[in-house]
Amino acid sequence: MAPSKTFKEKLAHIIFEYDTIPARLFDLFLIAAIIVSVVVVMLDSVSGIHEVFGDFFYALEWFFTILFTVEYSMRLYVASNRPRYIRSFFGIIDLLSILPTYFSIFFPGTQYLLVIRFFRVLRIFRLLKLVKFVKEGEYVKTAMVASSRKILFFLFFVLVTVSIIGALMYLIEGEEHGFHSIPEGVYWAIVTITTVGYGDISPQTVPGRALAAMLMIIGYSIIAVPTGIVSAEMASMNEQIQADLSKMDRCCKTVDHDGDARFCKVCGKPLD
C-alpha cells in the first residue's frame, strides 16, 4: 500500500501541477487575479478615473500584492528545488510582480511596473495543455540561433547605412530644416528606413528629398531580409529532419528485429 501524501506534497501538486481539479481551479483563480490586478493598475494610471476611484484602486493594489506575496511564499515552501525555482523564468517573474508595490512606499510611481504581472498569464499554456508547442518554440529558437551571425551582419549593414545617410542629411538640410546634429539625422534615417515615418523631421530641399526617396526604397527592399534569413534556416532544418527520418526508416527496415519487437533496436523508433 502506497503511503499517503503529506500536506506539503498535496499543496505542491496543486500549485505546480495541472492534472487535477484543485490544481486547475488554483490556476484559474491565479490567472483571473493576475488579469484583474493588471487592469486595476492600468485604470489607475488614467487621471480622471484615478480622481474618483484612487483610494479603492490603492486598496485593491495592496490586496493583490499581499495575495501574490502569500502565493510566492507558498511556492518557495513547497518547491522541491528551491534555488532552481528562484532562478527560473517564472520564479523571477513571480518575485518581480510583487516588488513594485513595496518599492512604491519609498519611490512613488513604481507601482505602475506591476504590469509585469501579465507575464504570469503565460501559465495558461500549462493549464490548456499547450506545453507541446514548446517543441515548436525550440524549433524556431534553434533557427534563430543558427542564423544569428547573418542577422548580426545585416544589422551592422543597416547601422552603417543609417549612419552615413544621417550624416549626409545633416550636411544637406542643416539646422534650419530641423536637423540639428548628426545623431538627429541618424534618428531620422532609422525612422525612414524602417518605414515608420513619424513626420517630426522631414527634408525640405530637393537633394534631401531625393536622398529620402532613395532611403525609403532601400527600406522596402531590406525590411524582409531577417524574415528570409530565418525562414531559409528553418527550411534547411526541416530538410535535415526529413533526411534523418528517412535514414531512420531505412534503419528500421534493414535491422534484423526479434519477432515480438515493438521498437527498433538501433534508432528506437516504434515499428509498424
N, C-alpha and C positions, 0 to 999 in steps of 0.2 A: 504493500500500500504506500503510495507516494505521500510524502509529508506535506501537510497543508502549508500554504504560503503565509509568510509573516505580513504584518500590516505594511511594512516598508516595501516589500515586494509587490503587494497588491497596488499600492499607491504609485510605484514606479511603472507598473504596467498601464495604469490609467493615464499617466502623464506622458509617457514616451511611446506607447503603442497605439493602435487604432482598430484592432480586430475584435473588440468587444463593445457592447452598447455603452457602458460607463465611459470608456475611453473616447468613443465617438461623441458622446454628449459633452465631455470635457473640452474636446477640440472645437466643437460647435460654439460652446459658450465663450471660449477664449477668442475665437475669430470674431464673434459678434461684439465682444467687449473692445477688441482692438479697433474695429471699424468705427464704433460709436465714439471711442476716445479720440481718434484722429479727426472725425467730423467736428467734435467739440472744439478741438484746437483750431481748426480752420475757420469755424464760425466766429470764434472769439477774436480772430485777427481782423474781422470786419468792424470798423469803428461804430457804426450805427447799432449793430447787434450787441457789441460789447457794452455800450452805454446802458442797454436795457437788461441784459442777462449776464453781465460781467461777473457778479458775485456768485450766481448759480453755476456758471461755467468754471469758475475758480474752485468751487467745492467739488464739482464733478472731476476736475482735473486731478485733485488730490485723492479722490476716491479711487480712480482708476490707477493712479500711481501706487497707492498702497496695495491695491489688489494685485497688480503685476509684481510688486516687490515680494508679496507673500508667495506668489506663484514661482518667482525666480528662486526664492529661498527653498521652496519645496523641491524644485528641480535639483538644486545643489544637495539637498538632503538625501534624495533617493538615487542620484546618479551613481552608477556602478563605477565609473571612471571620472571622478570629479574634475581633475585637471584637464582631461580631454574635452569635457563638456564646456568648461570655461573658455578654452581656446577655440572651440568650434565656431562656425559661422553663426548658428542660431544662438549659441551661448553669448557671443559678443553683442548680437542684436538685442537679445533679451535684457542685457545689462544696460546698453545704451538707451533703451526705450524707457528706462525709469530714472536715469541720472539727470536729464534736463530739468525736471521739476524741482529736484533738490538743489541744483545749481542756481535755479531762478531766485532762491532765497537770498543769495549773495550777488547774483548777476541778473537783474530783471531783464526779461525778454528772451532768455534762453529756453523758456518753456515751449516756445514755438518749434524747437528742434524735435519735439515729440512726434512730429510726422514720420520720424524714422520707424515708428511702430508699424507703419504699413508693410515694412519688410517682413514682419512676423506673420502676415497673412499668407506668406509662402507655405506655411504649414498646411494650408488647404490641399496642397499637392499630395501630402501623405494621407489626408482624410479621404480624398477622392480616388485613392489608389493610382495616382498618376506617376508614381515613382519609376515606373517602367520607362517613362520618357527621359529619365536621366541618361540612359544609354545613348539616345539620340543627341542629348545635350553634350555628352562626352565626344560624340562623333564630330559635332560642329567645333568643339573646343580643340580637338586634335587637328582639324583642318586649319583653324586659325593659327595655331602654334606652328604648323608646318609651313604656312605661307607668311609668317611674321617678318622674315627678312625681306621678302618682296614688298610687303606693305610698308615697312620702315623706309625702304629705298624710295618708294612712291611718296611717302610723307616728306622725306628730305627734299625730293624734287619739287614738291608743292611749296615747301618752305623757302627754297631758293628762288622759285618763281615769284612768289608774292613779295619777297624782299626786294628783288630787282624792280618789279613793276611799281611797288610802293615808293621806292626812291625816285624812279623816273617821273611818277605822277607828282611828287613833291617839287621836283625841278620844273616840270611843265606848268603846273597850276599855281603853286606858291601859296603864301599865307592869305592873299586877297581872295582866294576862292575856297578857303576853309581847310587847306592842307598846311597846318602849322608846323609839322615836323615829319620826319621820315617814318617814325612809328605810327603816326596817324595815317600816313599813306599806306603803310603795310596793313593797318586795320581795314582801310577801305578795300585794298586788294583782296584780303581774306573774305570780306563780306561779298565782294563781287564774284570771286572765283567759285564760291560755294553756292552761288545763285540765290543768296538770301535777300540782298538788296534792301537794306534798311532805308536808304534815301536820305540819311542825315548829312552825308557828304557826297557831292557829285561834281564831276568835272564840268567846266564851263567853256573851255577853249576847244577849238577843232582838234588839235593834236591830242589833247586829253581825252576827248570823246572817242577818237579813233583807237587810242590805247585801251580805253574801257571796253569798246566793242570787241577788240581782239581778246581781251581777258575773259569776257563773257563767253565767247566761242570756245576758248580753252576750257573754261569751267564746265560747259556742257559735254565736252569731249572726254574729260578725265573723271567726271563725278562718279561714273560707274566702274572705274578701274578696280577699286578694292573689292567690290562685289564679284567682279570677274575673276580676280585672283583666287578668292576663297572658293568660288564655285568650281573653278578648274581643279583646285586641290581636292575638293570633295568628290568630283567626278573621278579623279585619279585614284582616290582611296576606294571608291566604290568598285572600280575595275579590279583593284588589287584584292578586295574582299571576295568578289565573284571568282577570281582566279584561284584564291585559296580554297573556296568552297568546291570548285571543280576538282582541285587536287584531292580534297577530302573524299569526294565521290569516287574518284579513281582508286584512292587508297582502300576504301571500304570494299570495292569490287575485286581487288587483286589479292587482299589478305585472306588467308585460309582460316575462317572462323569456326568455332565449335558449333555444333548443331543447335544448341539452346542459347547461343549468344544473342544478347539484345543490344549490345553496343560494340562498336569497332574497337579491337584491342590495340590499335595504333593511334587513331585520332580521337577516339571516344565518342564519335557521332552515333546517334541512335540508328540501328539498322531497320530497313523496311521489312 
